Amino acid sequence: MLRVATLEGAKAIGLDNEIGSIEAGKLADLVVMDSNPLEDIANTNSISRVMVNGTLYDAWTLAQQWPEKKNSR
């Protein structure tokens, strides 16, 4: 299911060289979960970090964590 929503979706729109999987040179926005959603779909509620355009944020406060740690506004 996750592959269909990521790599296969990118292939379907002809963008699999740019998005759809985590590889050097590809664009990627990510969510980091503390629990495995493949074990229980309710684990999708365990998001702890979010990466957008190469910047990592705390999911609860939206404080920037990387590449430079900053407090939320």
All heavy atoms as a GROMACS GRO file, in nm:
protein
  555
    1MET      N    1   0.081  -0.119   0.000
    1MET     CA    2   0.000   0.000   0.000
    1MET      C    3   0.087   0.126   0.000
    1MET      O    4   0.060   0.219  -0.073
    1MET     CB    5  -0.093  -0.002   0.121
    1MET     CG    6  -0.184   0.118   0.127
    1MET     SD    7  -0.318   0.112   0.011
    1MET     CE    8  -0.451   0.075   0.117
    2LEU      N    9   0.191   0.129   0.082
    2LEU     CA   10   0.277   0.247   0.086
    2LEU      C   11   0.351   0.266  -0.047
    2LEU      O   12   0.369   0.378  -0.093
    2LEU     CB   13   0.378   0.237   0.200
    2LEU     CG   14   0.320   0.245   0.341
    2LEU    CD1   15   0.428   0.221   0.444
    2LEU    CD2   16   0.253   0.377   0.365
    3ARG      N   17   0.392   0.156  -0.108
    3ARG     CA   18   0.461   0.164  -0.237
    3ARG      C   19   0.369   0.221  -0.344
    3ARG      O   20   0.412   0.300  -0.429
    3ARG     CB   21   0.514   0.027  -0.277
    3ARG     CG   22   0.596   0.031  -0.402
    3ARG     CD   23   0.649  -0.108  -0.438
    3ARG     NE   24   0.720  -0.102  -0.562
    3ARG     CZ   25   0.852  -0.108  -0.572
    3ARG    NH1   26   0.926  -0.122  -0.465
    3ARG    NH2   27   0.910  -0.100  -0.690
    4VAL      N   28   0.242   0.185  -0.342
    4VAL     CA   29   0.147   0.237  -0.439
    4VAL      C   30   0.133   0.388  -0.422
    4VAL      O   31   0.125   0.463  -0.520
    4VAL     CB   32   0.010   0.168  -0.425
    4VAL    CG1   33  -0.096   0.237  -0.508
    4VAL    CG2   34   0.021   0.021  -0.465
    5ALA      N   35   0.134   0.434  -0.298
    5ALA     CA   36   0.116   0.577  -0.271
    5ALA      C   37   0.243   0.657  -0.295
    5ALA      O   38   0.238   0.779  -0.303
    5ALA     CB   39   0.071   0.596  -0.128
    6THR      N   40   0.358   0.591  -0.311
    6THR     CA   41   0.484   0.663  -0.326
    6THR      C   42   0.545   0.637  -0.464
    6THR      O   43   0.520   0.710  -0.558
    6THR     CB   44   0.582   0.626  -0.213
    6THR    OG1   45   0.601   0.483  -0.211
    6THR    CG2   46   0.530   0.672  -0.078
    7LEU      N   47   0.623   0.532  -0.476
    7LEU     CA   48   0.695   0.506  -0.600
    7LEU      C   49   0.603   0.477  -0.718
    7LEU      O   50   0.621   0.530  -0.828
    7LEU     CB   51   0.795   0.392  -0.582
    7LEU     CG   52   0.886   0.364  -0.701
    7LEU    CD1   53   0.962   0.487  -0.742
    7LEU    CD2   54   0.980   0.250  -0.669
    8GLU      N   55   0.502   0.395  -0.697
    8GLU     CA   56   0.411   0.362  -0.808
    8GLU      C   57   0.331   0.484  -0.852
    8GLU      O   58   0.305   0.502  -0.971
    8GLU     CB   59   0.320   0.245  -0.770
    8GLU     CG   60   0.395   0.115  -0.742
    8GLU     CD   61   0.482   0.066  -0.858
    8GLU    OE1   62   0.443   0.083  -0.975
    8GLU    OE2   63   0.589   0.011  -0.830
    9GLY      N   64   0.295   0.568  -0.757
    9GLY     CA   65   0.225   0.692  -0.791
    9GLY      C   66   0.313   0.784  -0.873
    9GLY      O   67   0.269   0.846  -0.970
   10ALA      N   68   0.440   0.793  -0.836
   10ALA     CA   69   0.536   0.875  -0.910
   10ALA      C   70   0.556   0.821  -1.052
   10ALA      O   71   0.563   0.897  -1.148
   10ALA     CB   72   0.668   0.883  -0.836
   11LYS      N   73   0.562   0.689  -1.064
   11LYS     CA   74   0.576   0.627  -1.196
   11LYS      C   75   0.455   0.658  -1.283
   11LYS      O   76   0.468   0.686  -1.402
   11LYS     CB   77   0.592   0.476  -1.184
   11LYS     CG   78   0.728   0.432  -1.138
   11LYS     CD   79   0.734   0.280  -1.129
   11LYS     CE   80   0.868   0.231  -1.075
   11LYS     NZ   81   0.871   0.086  -1.060
   12ALA      N   82   0.337   0.653  -1.223
   12ALA     CA   83   0.213   0.675  -1.298
   12ALA      C   84   0.207   0.815  -1.360
   12ALA      O   85   0.147   0.832  -1.466
   12ALA     CB   86   0.092   0.653  -1.207
   13ILE      N   87   0.270   0.911  -1.295
   13ILE     CA   88   0.268   1.047  -1.350
   13ILE      C   89   0.401   1.085  -1.416
   13ILE      O   90   0.424   1.200  -1.452
   13ILE     CB   91   0.229   1.152  -1.242
   13ILE    CG1   92   0.328   1.152  -1.125
   13ILE    CG2   93   0.087   1.128  -1.195
   13ILE    CD1   94   0.304   1.263  -1.024
   14GLY      N   95   0.488   0.986  -1.432
   14GLY     CA   96   0.613   1.007  -1.504
   14GLY      C   97   0.719   1.085  -1.428
   14GLY      O   98   0.808   1.143  -1.489
   15LEU      N   99   0.713   1.086  -1.294
   15LEU     CA  100   0.808   1.162  -1.214
   15LEU      C  101   0.894   1.074  -1.123
   15LEU      O  102   0.955   1.123  -1.028
   15LEU     CB  103   0.735   1.266  -1.129
   15LEU     CG  104   0.666   1.378  -1.206
   15LEU    CD1  105   0.588   1.468  -1.112
   15LEU    CD2  106   0.767   1.459  -1.285
   16ASP      N  107   0.903   0.945  -1.154
   16ASP     CA  108   0.976   0.855  -1.065
   16ASP      C  109   1.126   0.881  -1.063
   16ASP      O  110   1.196   0.833  -0.973
   16ASP     CB  111   0.947   0.709  -1.098
   16ASP     CG  112   0.970   0.674  -1.244
   16ASP    OD1  113   0.914   0.744  -1.330
   16ASP    OD2  114   1.044   0.578  -1.271
   17ASN      N  115   1.180   0.960  -1.156
   17ASN     CA  116   1.321   0.999  -1.149
   17ASN      C  117   1.342   1.115  -1.054
   17ASN      O  118   1.456   1.146  -1.019
   17ASN     CB  119   1.373   1.037  -1.288
   17ASN     CG  120   1.392   0.917  -1.378
   17ASN    OD1  121   1.418   0.808  -1.330
   17ASN    ND2  122   1.375   0.937  -1.506
   18GLU      N  123   1.234   1.181  -1.012
   18GLU     CA  124   1.244   1.298  -0.925
   18GLU      C  125   1.185   1.277  -0.786
   18GLU      O  126   1.230   1.337  -0.689
   18GLU     CB  127   1.172   1.417  -0.990
   18GLU     CG  128   1.231   1.459  -1.122
   18GLU     CD  129   1.151   1.569  -1.189
   18GLU    OE1  130   1.102   1.658  -1.116
   18GLU    OE2  131   1.136   1.563  -1.312
   19ILE      N  132   1.080   1.195  -0.776
   19ILE     CA  133   1.009   1.173  -0.649
   19ILE      C  134   0.971   1.026  -0.636
   19ILE      O  135   0.990   0.947  -0.726
   19ILE     CB  136   0.883   1.261  -0.638
   19ILE    CG1  137   0.782   1.226  -0.749
   19ILE    CG2  138   0.918   1.409  -0.642
   19ILE    CD1  139   0.647   1.296  -0.736
   20GLY      N  140   0.916   0.989  -0.523
   20GLY     CA  141   0.858   0.856  -0.505
   20GLY      C  142   0.939   0.760  -0.421
   20GLY      O  143   0.888   0.660  -0.374
   21SER      N  144   1.067   0.790  -0.401
   21SER     CA  145   1.152   0.706  -0.316
   21SER      C  146   1.263   0.794  -0.259
   21SER      O  147   1.288   0.904  -0.308
   21SER     CB  148   1.212   0.590  -0.396
   21SER     OG  149   1.292   0.637  -0.502
   22ILE      N  150   1.327   0.744  -0.155
   22ILE     CA  151   1.434   0.820  -0.092
   22ILE      C  152   1.566   0.780  -0.156
   22ILE      O  153   1.615   0.670  -0.138
   22ILE     CB  154   1.438   0.793   0.060
   22ILE    CG1  155   1.304   0.832   0.123
   22ILE    CG2  156   1.552   0.869   0.126
   22ILE    CD1  157   1.289   0.791   0.267
   23GLU      N  158   1.618   0.870  -0.237
   23GLU     CA  159   1.745   0.849  -0.306
   23GLU      C  160   1.815   0.983  -0.321
   23GLU      O  161   1.750   1.087  -0.329
   23GLU     CB  162   1.722   0.791  -0.445
   23GLU     CG  163   1.658   0.654  -0.447
   23GLU     CD  164   1.635   0.603  -0.588
   23GLU    OE1  165   1.730   0.612  -0.670
   23GLU    OE2  166   1.524   0.557  -0.617
   24ALA      N  167   1.948   0.980  -0.328
   24ALA     CA  168   2.025   1.103  -0.348
   24ALA      C  169   1.978   1.172  -0.475
   24ALA      O  170   1.958   1.108  -0.578
   24ALA     CB  171   2.173   1.071  -0.357
   25GLY      N  172   1.955   1.302  -0.465
   25GLY     CA  173   1.915   1.380  -0.580
   25GLY      C  174   1.766   1.390  -0.603
   25GLY      O  175   1.721   1.468  -0.686
   26LYS      N  176   1.686   1.313  -0.528
   26LYS     CA  177   1.540   1.320  -0.542
   26LYS      C  178   1.482   1.414  -0.438
   26LYS      O  179   1.539   1.435  -0.331
   26LYS     CB  180   1.477   1.182  -0.524
   26LYS     CG  181   1.496   1.090  -0.642
   26LYS     CD  182   1.410   0.967  -0.627
   26LYS     CE  183   1.411   0.882  -0.752
   26LYS     NZ  184   1.318   0.769  -0.740
   27LEU      N  185   1.367   1.472  -0.471
   27LEU     CA  186   1.294   1.555  -0.377
   27LEU      C  187   1.219   1.464  -0.280
   27LEU      O  188   1.166   1.360  -0.320
   27LEU     CB  189   1.192   1.642  -0.452
   27LEU     CG  190   1.249   1.736  -0.558
   27LEU    CD1  191   1.135   1.801  -0.635
   27LEU    CD2  192   1.338   1.840  -0.494
   28ALA      N  193   1.214   1.502  -0.153
   28ALA     CA  194   1.142   1.419  -0.057
   28ALA      C  195   1.091   1.501   0.061
   28ALA      O  196   1.166   1.574   0.122
   28ALA     CB  197   1.233   1.307  -0.005
   29ASP      N  198   0.963   1.490   0.088
   29ASP     CA  199   0.904   1.538   0.212
   29ASP      C  200   0.870   1.412   0.290
   29ASP      O  201   0.819   1.315   0.233
   29ASP     CB  202   0.778   1.620   0.185
   29ASP     CG  203   0.807   1.753   0.116
   29ASP    OD1  204   0.925   1.794   0.116
   29ASP    OD2  205   0.714   1.813   0.063
   30LEU      N  206   0.899   1.410   0.418
   30LEU     CA  207   0.885   1.289   0.497
   30LEU      C  208   0.807   1.313   0.625
   30LEU      O  209   0.805   1.425   0.677
   30LEU     CB  210   1.024   1.237   0.540
   30LEU     CG  211   1.131   1.220   0.435
   30LEU    CD1  212   1.264   1.192   0.502
   30LEU    CD2  213   1.094   1.106   0.343
   31VAL      N  214   0.747   1.207   0.676
   31VAL     CA  215   0.695   1.207   0.812
   31VAL      C  216   0.767   1.094   0.886
   31VAL      O  217   0.790   0.987   0.829
   31VAL     CB  218   0.541   1.187   0.819
   31VAL    CG1  219   0.469   1.306   0.762
   31VAL    CG2  220   0.497   1.061   0.751
   32VAL      N  221   0.807   1.119   1.009
   32VAL     CA  222   0.874   1.020   1.091
   32VAL      C  223   0.776   0.976   1.199
   32VAL      O  224   0.724   1.058   1.274
   32VAL     CB  225   1.002   1.078   1.157
   32VAL    CG1  226   1.069   0.975   1.246
   32VAL    CG2  227   1.098   1.129   1.050
   33MET      N  228   0.750   0.845   1.202
   33MET     CA  229   0.656   0.790   1.300
   33MET      C  230   0.731   0.710   1.404
   33MET      O  231   0.831   0.644   1.374
   33MET     CB  232   0.555   0.700   1.229
   33MET     CG  233   0.469   0.773   1.132
   33MET     SD  234   0.354   0.661   1.051
   33MET     CE  235   0.316   0.759   0.906
   34ASP      N  236   0.682   0.713   1.526
   34ASP     CA  237   0.743   0.638   1.636
   34ASP      C  238   0.698   0.493   1.638
   34ASP      O  239   0.760   0.411   1.704
   34ASP     CB  240   0.710   0.704   1.770
   34ASP     CG  241   0.776   0.840   1.784
   34ASP    OD1  242   0.883   0.861   1.724
   34ASP    OD2  243   0.719   0.926   1.853
   35SER      N  244   0.591   0.462   1.567
   35SER     CA  245   0.538   0.325   1.562
   35SER      C  246   0.511   0.287   1.417
   35SER      O  247   0.488   0.373   1.332
   35SER     CB  248   0.407   0.315   1.642
   35SER     OG  249   0.430   0.353   1.776
   36ASN      N  250   0.512   0.158   1.390
   36ASN     CA  251   0.500   0.106   1.254
   36ASN      C  252   0.354   0.103   1.208
   36ASN      O  253   0.273   0.027   1.262
   36ASN     CB  254   0.559  -0.034   1.249
   36ASN     CG  255   0.566  -0.090   1.110
   36ASN    OD1  256   0.505  -0.039   1.016
   36ASN    ND2  257   0.640  -0.200   1.096
   37PRO      N  258   0.318   0.182   1.106
   37PRO     CA  259   0.180   0.181   1.057
   37PRO      C  260   0.142   0.052   0.985
   37PRO      O  261   0.025   0.025   0.966
   37PRO     CB  262   0.176   0.300   0.961
   37PRO     CG  263   0.316   0.317   0.916
   37PRO     CD  264   0.401   0.277   1.033
   38LEU      N  265   0.242  -0.029   0.947
   38LEU     CA  266   0.212  -0.158   0.885
   38LEU      C  267   0.162  -0.260   0.987
   38LEU      O  268   0.094  -0.355   0.951
   38LEU     CB  269   0.335  -0.213   0.811
   38LEU     CG  270   0.386  -0.125   0.696
   38LEU    CD1  271   0.514  -0.184   0.638
   38LEU    CD2  272   0.280  -0.108   0.589
   39GLU      N  273   0.198  -0.239   1.114
   39GLU     CA  274   0.151  -0.328   1.220
   39GLU      C  275   0.011  -0.291   1.266
   39GLU      O  276  -0.068  -0.378   1.302
   39GLU     CB  277   0.248  -0.323   1.338
   39GLU     CG  278   0.383  -0.383   1.306
   39GLU     CD  279   0.483  -0.366   1.418
   39GLU    OE1  280   0.448  -0.308   1.524
   39GLU    OE2  281   0.597  -0.411   1.399
   40ASP      N  282  -0.020  -0.160   1.267
   40ASP     CA  283  -0.151  -0.111   1.309
   40ASP      C  284  -0.171   0.026   1.246
   40ASP      O  285  -0.090   0.116   1.268
   40ASP     CB  286  -0.157  -0.101   1.462
   40ASP     CG  287  -0.292  -0.059   1.515
   40ASP    OD1  288  -0.378  -0.013   1.436
   40ASP    OD2  289  -0.312  -0.071   1.636
   41ILE      N  290  -0.276   0.041   1.168
   41ILE     CA  291  -0.300   0.167   1.098
   41ILE      C  292  -0.314   0.285   1.194
   41ILE      O  293  -0.284   0.398   1.160
   41ILE     CB  294  -0.423   0.156   1.004
   41ILE    CG1  295  -0.427   0.274   0.905
   41ILE    CG2  296  -0.551   0.145   1.083
   41ILE    CD1  297  -0.315   0.278   0.806
   42ALA      N  298  -0.353   0.259   1.317
   42ALA     CA  299  -0.364   0.365   1.419
   42ALA      C  300  -0.227   0.425   1.451
   42ALA      O  301  -0.218   0.536   1.502
   42ALA     CB  302  -0.428   0.311   1.546
   43ASN      N  303  -0.120   0.354   1.417
   43ASN     CA  304   0.015   0.406   1.440
   43ASN      C  305   0.048   0.525   1.351
   43ASN      O  306   0.148   0.592   1.373
   43ASN     CB  307   0.119   0.296   1.421
   43ASN     CG  308   0.114   0.194   1.531
   43ASN    OD1  309   0.064   0.221   1.640
   43ASN    ND2  310   0.165   0.076   1.505
   44THR      N  311  -0.037   0.555   1.254
   44THR     CA  312  -0.016   0.676   1.174
   44THR      C  313  -0.034   0.801   1.259
   44THR      O  314   0.003   0.909   1.217
   44THR     CB  315  -0.111   0.681   1.052
   44THR    OG1  316  -0.246   0.674   1.098
   44THR    CG2  317  -0.082   0.569   0.954
   45ASN      N  318  -0.087   0.786   1.378
   45ASN     CA  319  -0.102   0.898   1.472
   45ASN      C  320   0.024   0.922   1.554
   45ASN      O  321   0.024   1.008   1.642
   45ASN     CB  322  -0.219   0.872   1.566
   45ASN     CG  323  -0.351   0.878   1.493
   45ASN    OD1  324  -0.370   0.961   1.405
   45ASN    ND2  325  -0.442   0.789   1.528
   46SER      N  326   0.131   0.847   1.528
   46SER     CA  327   0.253   0.859   1.608
   46SER      C  328   0.360   0.945   1.540
   46SER      O  329   0.479   0.928   1.565
   46SER     CB  330   0.310   0.719   1.638
   46SER     OG  331   0.360   0.660   1.519
   47ILE      N  332   0.319   1.041   1.460
   47ILE     CA  333   0.415   1.126   1.388
   47ILE      C  334   0.490   1.215   1.487
   47ILE      O  335   0.430   1.287   1.566
   47ILE     CB  336   0.344   1.212   1.282
   47ILE    CG1  337   0.279   1.122   1.177
   47ILE    CG2  338   0.441   1.310   1.217
   47ILE    CD1  339   0.189   1.195   1.081
   48SER      N  340   0.623   1.208   1.483
   48SER     CA  341   0.704   1.289   1.574
   48SER      C  342   0.785   1.397   1.503
   48SER      O  343   0.818   1.499   1.562
   48SER     CB  344   0.799   1.199   1.654
   48SER     OG  345   0.887   1.131   1.566
   49ARG      N  346   0.818   1.376   1.377
   49ARG     CA  347   0.895   1.472   1.299
   49ARG      C  348   0.839   1.480   1.158
   49ARG      O  349   0.781   1.385   1.107
   49ARG     CB  350   1.043   1.432   1.289
   49ARG     CG  351   1.114   1.412   1.420
   49ARG     CD  352   1.161   1.545   1.475
   49ARG     NE  353   1.243   1.530   1.594
   49ARG     CZ  354   1.197   1.532   1.717
   49ARG    NH1  355   1.068   1.544   1.741
   49ARG    NH2  356   1.278   1.521   1.819
   50VAL      N  357   0.860   1.595   1.095
   50VAL     CA  358   0.816   1.618   0.957
   50VAL      C  359   0.932   1.686   0.884
   50VAL      O  360   0.990   1.781   0.936
   50VAL     CB  361   0.691   1.708   0.951
   50VAL    CG1  362   0.651   1.735   0.807
   50VAL    CG2  363   0.576   1.646   1.029
   51MET      N  364   0.966   1.637   0.765
   51MET     CA  365   1.068   1.702   0.684
   51MET      C  366   1.003   1.759   0.559
   51MET      O  367   0.933   1.688   0.487
   51MET     CB  368   1.180   1.606   0.645
   51MET     CG  369   1.288   1.674   0.561
   51MET     SD  370   1.434   1.572   0.535
   51MET     CE  371   1.524   1.608   0.684
   52VAL      N  372   1.026   1.889   0.536
   52VAL     CA  373   0.972   1.958   0.420
   52VAL      C  374   1.087   2.034   0.354
   52VAL      O  375   1.155   2.114   0.421
   52VAL     CB  376   0.859   2.056   0.460
   52VAL    CG1  377   0.806   2.130   0.338
   52VAL    CG2  378   0.747   1.983   0.531
   53ASN      N  379   1.109   2.007   0.227
   53ASN     CA  380   1.215   2.075   0.152
   53ASN      C  381   1.351   2.069   0.222
   53ASN      O  382   1.425   2.166   0.225
   53ASN     CB  383   1.178   2.220   0.124
   53ASN     CG  384   1.058   2.232   0.035
   53ASN    OD1  385   1.037   2.151  -0.055
   53ASN    ND2  386   0.976   2.333   0.058
   54GLY      N  387   1.381   1.956   0.284
   54GLY     CA  388   1.512   1.937   0.347
   54GLY      C  389   1.525   1.994   0.486
   54GLY      O  390   1.632   1.988   0.546
   55THR      N  391   1.419   2.050   0.542
   55THR     CA  392   1.421   2.104   0.678
   55THR      C  393   1.336   2.015   0.768
   55THR      O  394   1.223   1.983   0.735
   55THR     CB  395   1.368   2.249   0.680
   55THR    OG1  396   1.447   2.328   0.590
   55THR    CG2  397   1.376   2.308   0.819
   56LEU      N  398   1.393   1.975   0.883
   56LEU     CA  399   1.325   1.886   0.976
   56LEU      C  400   1.259   1.966   1.086
   56LEU      O  401   1.322   2.055   1.146
   56LEU     CB  402   1.425   1.788   1.036
   56LEU     CG  403   1.368   1.678   1.125
   56LEU    CD1  404   1.282   1.582   1.042
   56LEU    CD2  405   1.480   1.603   1.194
   57TYR      N  406   1.132   1.934   1.114
   57TYR     CA  407   1.053   2.004   1.218
   57TYR      C  408   0.999   1.905   1.319
   57TYR      O  409   0.968   1.790   1.285
   57TYR     CB  410   0.933   2.076   1.154
   57TYR     CG  411   0.970   2.179   1.051
   57TYR    CD1  412   0.978   2.146   0.917
   57TYR    CD2  413   0.997   2.310   1.089
   57TYR    CE1  414   1.013   2.241   0.821
   57TYR    CE2  415   1.032   2.406   0.995
   57TYR     CZ  416   1.039   2.371   0.861
   57TYR     OH  417   1.073   2.464   0.767
   58ASP      N  418   0.982   1.951   1.443
   58ASP     CA  419   0.909   1.875   1.544
   58ASP      C  420   0.762   1.878   1.505
   58ASP      O  421   0.707   1.985   1.478
   58ASP     CB  422   0.931   1.938   1.682
   58ASP     CG  423   0.856   1.865   1.789
   58ASP    OD1  424   0.734   1.892   1.805
   58ASP    OD2  425   0.918   1.782   1.858
   59ALA      N  426   0.696   1.764   1.502
   59ALA     CA  427   0.558   1.758   1.455
   59ALA      C  428   0.460   1.829   1.548
   59ALA      O  429   0.356   1.878   1.504
   59ALA     CB  430   0.515   1.612   1.437
   60TRP      N  431   0.491   1.836   1.677
   60TRP     CA  432   0.397   1.897   1.772
   60TRP      C  433   0.413   2.047   1.781
   60TRP      O  434   0.316   2.121   1.792
   60TRP     CB  435   0.414   1.834   1.910
   60TRP     CG  436   0.362   1.694   1.911
   60TRP    CD1  437   0.436   1.579   1.897
   60TRP    CD2  438   0.226   1.652   1.919
   60TRP    NE1  439   0.354   1.470   1.897
   60TRP    CE2  440   0.224   1.512   1.911
   60TRP    CE3  441   0.106   1.720   1.932
   60TRP    CZ2  442   0.107   1.438   1.917
   60TRP    CZ3  443  -0.012   1.646   1.938
   60TRP    CH2  444  -0.010   1.508   1.930
   61THR      N  445   0.536   2.096   1.778
   61THR     CA  446   0.559   2.239   1.797
   61THR      C  447   0.593   2.312   1.668
   61THR      O  448   0.591   2.434   1.664
   61THR     CB  449   0.675   2.262   1.895
   61THR    OG1  450   0.797   2.214   1.835
   61THR    CG2  451   0.650   2.192   2.027
   62LEU      N  452   0.630   2.237   1.565
   62LEU     CA  453   0.678   2.289   1.437
   62LEU      C  454   0.809   2.366   1.452
   62LEU      O  455   0.848   2.442   1.364
   62LEU     CB  456   0.572   2.373   1.366
   62LEU     CG  457   0.444   2.298   1.329
   62LEU    CD1  458   0.348   2.390   1.257
   62LEU    CD2  459   0.476   2.176   1.244
   63ALA      N  460   0.878   2.346   1.564
   63ALA     CA  461   1.010   2.406   1.582
   63ALA      C  462   1.109   2.336   1.489
   63ALA      O  463   1.110   2.213   1.478
   63ALA     CB  464   1.056   2.391   1.727
   64GLN      N  465   1.191   2.414   1.422
   64GLN     CA  466   1.290   2.358   1.331
   64GLN      C  467   1.395   2.281   1.411
   64GLN      O  468   1.448   2.331   1.508
   64GLN     CB  469   1.355   2.470   1.250
   64GLN     CG  470   1.454   2.419   1.147
   64GLN     CD  471   1.506   2.530   1.059
   64GLN    OE1  472   1.430   2.614   1.012
   64GLN    NE2  473   1.636   2.531   1.039
   65GLN      N  474   1.425   2.158   1.367
   65GLN     CA  475   1.521   2.073   1.435
   65GLN      C  476   1.653   2.058   1.358
   65GLN      O  477   1.756   2.034   1.417
   65GLN     CB  478   1.461   1.933   1.456
   65GLN     CG  479   1.332   1.933   1.533
   65GLN     CD  480   1.353   1.978   1.676
   65GLN    OE1  481   1.425   1.915   1.750
   65GLN    NE2  482   1.293   2.090   1.713
   66TRP      N  483   1.645   2.070   1.226
   66TRP     CA  484   1.763   2.052   1.141
   66TRP      C  485   1.741   2.124   1.010
   66TRP      O  486   1.628   2.129   0.964
   66TRP     CB  487   1.784   1.901   1.116
   66TRP     CG  488   1.916   1.869   1.054
   66TRP    CD1  489   2.033   1.844   1.119
   66TRP    CD2  490   1.945   1.859   0.915
   66TRP    NE1  491   2.132   1.820   1.027
   66TRP    CE2  492   2.080   1.828   0.901
   66TRP    CE3  493   1.869   1.874   0.800
   66TRP    CZ2  494   2.141   1.812   0.778
   66TRP    CZ3  495   1.929   1.857   0.677
   66TRP    CH2  496   2.064   1.826   0.668
   67PRO      N  497   1.834   2.183   0.945
   67PRO     CA  498   1.978   2.177   0.968
   67PRO      C  499   2.025   2.268   1.081
   67PRO      O  500   2.139   2.260   1.124
   67PRO     CB  501   2.036   2.223   0.834
   67PRO     CG  502   1.932   2.310   0.773
   67PRO     CD  503   1.801   2.256   0.822
   68GLU      N  504   1.939   2.354   1.129
   68GLU     CA  505   1.972   2.443   1.240
   68GLU      C  506   1.854   2.442   1.336
   68GLU      O  507   1.741   2.456   1.295
   68GLU     CB  508   1.993   2.585   1.184
   68GLU     CG  509   2.029   2.689   1.284
   68GLU     CD  510   2.046   2.825   1.217
   68GLU    OE1  511   2.099   2.831   1.104
   68GLU    OE2  512   2.002   2.923   1.278
   69LYS      N  513   1.882   2.419   1.463
   69LYS     CA  514   1.775   2.413   1.561
   69LYS      C  515   1.724   2.553   1.593
   69LYS      O  516   1.802   2.643   1.623
   69LYS     CB  517   1.821   2.344   1.688
   69LYS     CG  518   1.709   2.301   1.777
   69LYS     CD  519   1.754   2.202   1.881
   69LYS     CE  520   1.632   2.152   1.954
   69LYS     NZ  521   1.660   2.034   2.031
   70LYS      N  522   1.592   2.573   1.581
   70LYS     CA  523   1.528   2.701   1.611
   70LYS      C  524   1.401   2.676   1.690
   70LYS      O  525   1.334   2.576   1.670
   70LYS     CB  526   1.490   2.774   1.482
   70LYS     CG  527   1.606   2.812   1.394
   70LYS     CD  528   1.557   2.883   1.269
   70LYS     CE  529   1.669   2.919   1.176
   70LYS     NZ  530   1.618   2.982   1.052
   71ASN      N  531   1.365   2.768   1.776
   71ASN     CA  532   1.239   2.758   1.849
   71ASN      C  533   1.123   2.795   1.757
   71ASN      O  534   1.140   2.871   1.663
   71ASN     CB  535   1.238   2.852   1.970
   71ASN     CG  536   1.338   2.807   2.074
   71ASN    OD1  537   1.361   2.688   2.092
   71ASN    ND2  538   1.399   2.902   2.143
   72SER      N  539   1.006   2.742   1.787
   72SER     CA  540   0.887   2.780   1.709
   72SER      C  541   0.849   2.923   1.743
   72SER      O  542   0.887   2.977   1.846
   72SER     CB  543   0.772   2.684   1.737
   72SER     OG  544   0.736   2.689   1.872
   73ARG      N  545   0.770   2.981   1.656
   73ARG     CA  546   0.730   3.121   1.676
   73ARG      C  547   0.613   3.134   1.768
   73ARG      O  548   0.529   3.063   1.787
   73ARG     CB  549   0.695   3.184   1.543
   73ARG     CG  550   0.815   3.188   1.456
   73ARG     CD  551   0.781   3.243   1.321
   73ARG     NE  552   0.895   3.215   1.235
   73ARG     CZ  553   0.900   3.246   1.110
   73ARG    NH1  554   0.800   3.304   1.052
   73ARG    NH2  555   1.005   3.219   1.038
   0.00000   0.00000   0.00000
